[in-house]
Amino acid sequence: MTALAYRPEIDGLRGLAVLAVVGFHAGLQGMAGGFLGVDIFFVISGYLITSIIVREHAAGAFSLRDFWERRARRILPLLTTVVFASLVPAWFLLAQQDAEDFAQSLFAIFVFASNVLFWREGTYFATEAEFKPLLHTWSLAVEEQFYLIFPVLCAFALSRSPKVLRRGIVVALAIGVALHWYLATTDPRAAFYLLPSRGWQLLAGATCAIYAKSARAHVPKPVGAVLCIAALLAIAIAIARPDNLIMPLTVTLATCALVLFANERNPAAQLLAWRPLVGLGLISYGVYLWHVPLLVFARHVISLTGDPELERSVALSIPLALALGGASLALAAVTWRYVEQPARNRSAVGFGRLAVVLAGAWAIILAVAATIMATPWQQRTHLQLTRGFDPAQSEAFIRGMRANDVQPWTARMIDDGDCVFGRLSVDRQFLQRTEACQERYGKGVLVIGDSHAETLHNVLAKATEGEPRFIATVADGGCRIAYQSCFYPELARSLASGIGDRFRLILYHEAGSNSILDDQGSTDTQRAFARSASASVYREAIDQTVDELATLSQATATPIEMVGIAYEPRINLARAQPLVSGWIPRPTVRRQFEDLDRAFRESADKAGMAYHSIAGIRLAPSDRILDDG
């Protein structure tokens, strides 16, 4: 059996992909679509493993046990090293909710299901995602799940004939693309995180492996060279200006073109084979694993030492972001030499010995996770080190946080199995259930909006328990009607087509932070609250929100009322970080939202729309997080 010929341009493509991902997570300008680098990794991975499986099967040397051992040697030692190294900073730096989330992610990583956990917790693009040290392991979970299933199906298909494998991969790819496209418009979280809607990118790489020889034989080299240049340009455009619906397909096709045709020493191949880029590609797995914990723990340190009137500062300075990126490169190089290479060398490290080391490390990791979940020990350490609390103050704080638990209101939308339910989009289940519920209870109430509308749904559901009721919600994080994105276009079409008759009232609820301009003219930023004197109410955005609601109401002949904007000054009361004893949301921030609330009411009154202010509701017990110290 001959090994696969080494292609430096593939490693160069890996280097390009990891640069994009690191730039995105570091918040560098021009890298808004850097998360698409993961799509490139998926295609490359599908291409390489399928090439290996087909070649080994043809030589009569394919073994599932050997395949899984090689994957384990490739993935687990470094993953375990990074996770283990994250335990110490997590123990000292993470506040209660962050620590519990971290512990849950440790259990999820252990069972190859971190993508499922993060899918359930929320969106990859929310502010909260910037503070999860192991969020990036979702992509490893997708690959691990694929590696468990795909080789078995490949071996089965090849035992029949290569033609069965070719047809099976093409059919699976077509189904995967269709499923991804459907979920991208109906359940974006699932489309982003889960294997059924991500596997098509790995299958696209597998298709390249199956048809590579034929494609190169039928496509003239000059045409292939042009395709590769166009592919690099398409990837660059996608990274700079992403479109969540179109760009994954664009990047996947572009990567396929490079995998197929950037091997004839054409200009694109020469660029990708540039030695520094190839070197980065060789250690790209380590760079990918190390950079997120470094960036996240840096944000936690900043939040602990920064302005106590703000919850946390997401944006890293460019020098700090570059320094952390350099640190991830250095750590990746060291662990490539002393962890990855030895672990992949069967003659140097036997699998039994490796398994024992990994098992011991994970026993410690899971013990730490269980300790965080079941005891207050981690929080005592965190509070005493970062806040200077004495033991009594620490205990009082922990009790206070339990008493002020907001999780019942911030959990996923309540579904009682009958006619109280929430969806992230206007999908078939939503249409079917609303029709059945109208027949059962008459016209119901529809709640729409962003993540605060999800909370409103839960409040209404709790308040009406035991009553016959019909409350349906369509809401998702960051989905505000002024943007006319997410589910709003489909919702408008569905309501206008007749399902609006199923509701007697539509309630709209959103965060107001996107309607305040900071001193640089940007919305939804902490700067607007850190420098409140130079911030202003964004009246054009307010009027646009009200106009869109009025248009929707007229099109559906259903009254719409607005439940006044939610108080969201980028301060998370659940995490209470940073925090000092007696900390209170400062009066200037409160006045900002009172001004914003007044502006929304004025705009709604002008449009003849009912507006229910919630500005007078307390933000937390006594408007503070701690009582009695």
N, C-alpha and C positions, 0 to 999 in steps of 0.2 A: 504494500500500500504506500502510495506517495502522499506526502503532506500537501496541503494547499499552498500554492505559490504565494509568497509574501507580497503584499501590495502596499507600499508605503503611502499611497494616496488615500487608502482607507483610514490609516492612522491619522493622516493629515485632516481628513474629514471629521474624524473624532475630535481632533484638537479644535477645529473650527466650532463644532457643536458645543464643546464644554466652555469655550470662551463666551459663546452667546448665553449659555445658562448662567455662568458666573456673573456676567455683566447685568443680566436681568435681576438676579437676586440682590446684587449690590446696588441696584437702582441707578445705574449709569445711564446718562442721556443717550438716546439713539438705540437703546437695547430693550425697548418695550415688548418686542416679540422674542426675546432671547429664550423664553420658555420653550419655544419650538425646537430648540436644540435637542430636547428629549425625543422628538419625533425622528430626528436624524439618527439618534442612537438606536431606536427601535428598528428602523429599516436595516441598518448595518447588522444588527444582531440577528434579525431574521435571515438575512443573506448568508452570513457566515455559518450559522448553525445548520442551515439547510444544506449548504455546500458540503459541510463535513459529513452530515448524515448520509447524503446521497453517495458521496465518494466512498465512505466506509462500507456502505451496504453493497455497492458494486464490487468492492474488493473482498466481500464476505467477512468483514471484520467489525461490523457494527454491533455494539452491545449497549443496551439501555443502562446497565450498571456502570459501564465505563463513561458513558455520556453524562450521567448524573453526577458521577464522581468528579469529572472535569469541571462541570458547572459549579459544584460545591467548592472545589479548590479555587475557582476563579472568583466567586462572589463572597463566600462566607468569611474567610479569614480577615480580609480587610474591613468588611462590614462590621464584624464583631469587634475589631480593634477600634474603629471610630465610635461605635456605640459605647464600648467600655470606657473610652477616653472622655465621653460626654457626661458620664455619671457624676464626676466631681464638680464641674462647673454647674451642672443642673442642680445638684444638692444644695449648693450655696446661693445660687442666683435666682432660682425660680420661686415666685410667689405661689400661693396655694393652688389656684386653678391651673396655672401653667405647669406646676409640678405634677398634678394629677393627670393632666393631658399627656405630659411626657411619659409618665408611668404606663398609661394605657398604650401609648405608641410602642413601648418596649415589648409588651405582650403581643401586640399586633405584628411587629416585625418578626418575632420568634415563630409565628405560625404563617408567615408569608401573606399577611392580610392587611398591611398598613394602608394600602390603597382603599380598602373597604372602610377602615376606620376614618380616614380623612374625608372620604366621600360623605360619610354620615355626619361628620363634624361641620362641614361647610366648604366654602369655595376656596380655591388655591390663590385667588387674587385679592382676598380681603386683607385688611390691616392685620387681623389676628394671625394670618399665615406667616407674617414676618417674624413671629416670635415662637415658632414651633421648631425646635432644633433638628428634628428628624423628619420633617414634612417631605423632604425629597426622596425618602425611601419608598414612596408610593410607586415610583417607576420601577424600582427593583422588584417590588411585589408583583407587578404586572408581568415582568419578564420571568420571574420564578414560577408563577402560575402557568405561563405559556410553556416553559421548559418541562413542566411536569406532564402536560397534556400532549403537546405537539409531537415529540419524538415517538410516543406510543402510536399515534395515528399515522405518522410517517412510516414507521416500521410495518404496520399493518398494510398500508397501501402498497408499499414497495414489495411486500411478500406476494401481492397479486400481480402487479406489473408497474413499471414506471409511468405508464399512461394513466393508471388509476390515481397515482399521486399528483400528476400534473392537473388532471381534471378536478380532483378534490380541492387542491389549493386554489385554483381559479374560482371555483364555486364558492368556497369559504371566503375568499377575498371579496367577491361581489356582495355576498350577504353582509360581511363586516362593514363595507363601505356604506351600504344602505342603512344598516343599524346605526352607525356613527352619525350619518346625516340626519336620521330621524331623532336621535337623542340629543344632537347638538341644538335642535330647535325646541325640544320638549323637556329635556332634563339635562342641561349642560354639565351639571356636576358628574352625573353618571358617564356622560360622553367623555369627560376629561379623565376620570380616575379608573374606570372599571375595564377589565380584560375584554369583555364582549365588544366594547366600542373602541378599544385600543388595539386589539389583536390584529386588525386589518393592516396596521402599519408593519408589524412583524411579518405578516403574510405577504405584504408587498415586497419585502426583502426576500422572502422565500421564493416568490414568483421570479424575481430577478435571478436567483440561483438556478432555478429550473430552466429558464429560457435564455440565460446569458449567452451561451454559445450560438444559439439561433439568432438572437438579436444582433450580435456583433457580426455575424455572417451576412445579414440582410441590410444592415445600415452602413453606408459608406463611411470611411473614416472622417472625411471632412464634415459630413453631416453630424457624426457623433461629436466631433470637436465643437461645432456650433451649439449643439444641444447642451454640452457641458458648460460652456460659457454662459448660455442662457440660464442654466440651472443655478450657477453661482450667483448670478444677478438676482434671480427670483428669491433665493434664500436670503440674500442681503436685504432686499426690499421687505420681505416678511419679517425679518428681525427688527428692522427699523420701524415699520408701520404694519402691525399685525391686524388681521381680520379674523376673529375667532372662528368664523364659519368656513371661510374659503382657504385661509392660509395653511391649516394642517394638510389639506389635500395638495396644495401647491408645493409645500416643503417636501412632502412624501414623494411626489412625482419627481421633483428636482433631485432628491437624494437617489432615487432609482436611476435616473439618467447618469449621475456621476458614478454610481456603483457599476453600471453597465459599460460606460464608454470612456471613463477617465483612466484608461489603462493602456493607452496607445501613445504615451508621451506627448499628448496634445497640450496646449497651453494650460488648460484647467488641471490636468494631471500634474504638470510641472509645478504649478502653484501649490497644489495640495501636497506634493512630495517635498516641499521646502523643509529642510532639516529641522528648524525650530518647531514648526507646526507638527511634524511627525513625532518629534520628541514629546511634545505636549499631548499628542494623541496616545502615545504609549503609556503615559501616566494619567490619562483622562479619567479613569475610573476613580483613582485616588483623589484627584482634584474635585470631581463631582461629590464624593462622599465628605471630604473635609470642609469644603467652602461654606456650606450652609450652617453647620454648627458654629463655625468661627464668626460668621456674620450675625447669626442670631444671638449668640452669647455677648457679642459686642453691643448689640442693641439693648440687651438687658442691663449691661454695665452702665451704658449711657443713661438709661431710664432710672437707674438707681442713684446716679450721681448728678443728674441734671436738675432742671427746674422742677421743684416739687409741686408746682401748680399744674403741671402737665402730666398726663398718664405716662407717655413714653414718646420718644422721638424716633420715628421710623427711618428717616433719611440719614444716611451716613455721609460724612464729608468725602469728597473725592480722594484726598490723600489717605484717609483711613480705609476707604473701600479698596484702593489699590494695594495698600499695605496688607490687608487681610487676604486679598487675592494672591499676593506674593507668598504669604504664609501658607496658604493652601497648596500652592505649587511646591514649596519646600517640603511640607509634610507628605505630600503625594510622592515626591521623589524618594524620600527616605523610606516610606512604607512600601513603595514599589520594590526597592532594593532588599529590604529586610523582612517584609511580610509577604507581598504578592509573589515574588520570584521563588523563594523557598517553598511556599505552600503549593505552588504549581509544579514543582519538581518532584515527581514520584520517587525517584531514586534517593532524594535527600530526606524527604519526610513521608513516611508511610501513612496511609489513610487512617489506619487504626489509631496511630499516635495523634494525628491531626484531629480526629474526631473526639478524642479524650480531652485535648486542650480546649476545643470549641465548647464541648459540653460543660467543662468546668467554668469557663468564662460566662456562658449563658446562665449557669446556676447562680452565679453572683449577680449578674444583671437582673434576672427575674426576682431574686431576693430583694434587691434594692427597690425594684418596682413595687413589690408587694408591701415593703416597709413604707414607702411613700403613700400608698393607697390606704393602708390599714392603721397607721400610727401618726402622731403629730411630730415625730422626731425631726423629720426634715424641715418642717416649718419652724420649729423652735430654733434650729441652727440658722436658718435663713434670717429670721427676725432679729436674733441676737447679734448676728454678724453684720447685716446690712442696715439695720435700724437702730442698733444699740439698745434694744429692749432688754430689760432684765427678765428672769424667768416668769415672774408674776405678770408683767406686761405682756409677755409672749402668750401666756395661757389666756389672758383676757382677750387678746386680739383674736386668737384662734376661735374662742367661744363666740366672739362677736361676729366673725365672718360666717360661722355656721348659722347663727341666728338671722343674719341678713342674706341668707342664700337666695339667689335669684334664678337658680337653675330651672325651677318649674316653669318660669316664664320665657326662658331663652332656649328651651329644648325644641326639638322638632315639633311641627304642628300636630296638635291632638287630632286623632282619628278615632271616633267612638264606634266605628264599624257600621254606623247607620248614616245619619245625614249631617254630622259635624266632621268635616275633613278639610285638609289643605293639600294643595298641589303646587309644584314649582312651575307648572306650565298648563296650558289648556290642551290636555291630552284626551285620548278616548275615554279613559276612566272618569275624568272630570265630566265629560259630556253625558256619559251614561248615568252616572250617579245623580247629577243634578236633575235629569229628566225623571228618574225614579223618585227622587225626594220631593219634587214638585207634586207628583201624583199623590204622595203619601201625606205631605204636610201643607201643601199650598205653596205660595211664593215665599222664598227665603231671603236671606241677607248674604250678599257677596262682599267679601273683603279683598282688597287688592293693594299692592304696594311693595315695599322693600322688606328687609328683615324685621323692621318694627311692626309691619303688618302681620308678620308671623306671630309676633308677641301679642298683638291685639287679638288675633284669632284665638290664642290660648286663653287670654283673659276672658273673652266672650264665652268660650267653651266652659271654663271653670264656673263662671257666674251663672250659667243657665243649666247646670247639671241637674238632672232629675226632671227636666221639662221636655216636652216634645218640641224639637227645634230643628231648623234647617239653616246651617251656617256653613257656607263654602268659601274657601280662600284660595286665591292664586297670588303667591308672593315669593320673592327670593331676594337674597342679599344684594343690595346695590341697584335694584330694579325700580327706577323712578320714571314716572310717565313722561316727564319732560324730555327724556332721552329717546323715547319711542324705540327702545330696544327690548331685550328679553322677550317676554310673552305679550307685550301690549298690542302689537299689530294683529296677532292671531286672536287675542281676546276681543279686540274691536270687531273683527270680522265675524267671530262666533256670536257675539252679543247682537250685532246688527242683523244676523241671519235668522234670529228668532229665539235664541236661548235667553235673551234679555228678558223675555216674558216670564222666565222662571224666578225672577227676583223682584221684590218690592222695593229694595234699597241696595245701593252700592256704597260701601264705605272705603275711602282712600286714606292711607296713612303712610308717612315716610319720615326719614330723618331730615332735619333742616340744615345740616352742615354743608350741603352742596349749594345752598342759597346764600352763603356768606362769602364775600370776596376778601382774600387776604391782601397784604400790602403789595403783592406782586400781581394781583388780578387773577389769582387761581382760587378754585373752590375746593371744598372738602379737605382742607389741610389743617394741621395743628397751628400753623403760623397765624391763622385767623383768630385763634384764641390766645396764643402766646403774646400777640401784639394787637390786642383788641382795639387800641386807640386808632390804629390805621386801617382796621377792617371796616367793611361796609355791607349793608344788606344788598343783595343782588336782585333788584326788583324785576329785571327782565326775566330772570329764571322763574321767579314766583309767578309772574303773569303768564308765562308759557305753561307752567304746571296747571294753573287754573283754566287756561284756554283749552288745553288738551282734555281736561276732565269735562268741561262744558261741551266740547265737541262729542266726546264719548256719550255723555248723557243725552244729547239731542239725537244721536244716531240710533240709540237703543230705546229711547222714550222711557228710560228708567232714571229716577232721581239719584243723584250722586251727592253725598255729603263728605266733607273732609274732616277727619279727626286730626286736630291740630298737630303741627310738626312735633316730632319727638326731640327731646333734649339729647343731643349727641355731640358734645364738644371734644370728641376723640378722647374721652375719659371713660374707662371701662370700670364700672362699679363692682363687677363680679371679681375682677382681679385686684382692684385697689392698689395699683402700682403706678408710680412710686407713691409712697404713703408716709406721712408723719402723723404723730399723735394729734388728734383733733383736726385733721385736714378737712377742709370744706371747699367745694367748688367755688371759686372766687366770685364775688358779686359782679365783676365786669362781664364774666362769661354768662352769668345768669341774665344780666340785662341784655346781652346780645340776643339771647333767645326770646326774651320778652319783646324786644324790638322786631325780631323776625316773625314772631307769632302775630304781632299787631299788623305787620305788612301783609301777611297771608290773609288775615281776616279782612283787611281793607280790599284786597284783590278779589276775595270770594264774595264779599258784599256787593262789589261793583258788578260781578257776573251773576248775581242772584243765587249764589250757591250757599247752602248751609255750612257753617264752619263751627266745629266744636273745639274750643281751646282746652288744652291740658296743661297750660303753663303754670297753673296754680297747684298742680299735684306735686307733692314732695318727691324729691329725687331719690331719697333713701331715708331710713329712719333719722329724724332730726336733720335732714339734709347733710348728713355726715356719715362716714363709714364707721368711726369708732365713737362709742360713748364711754364715759368714765375711764378715759385713758386708753 
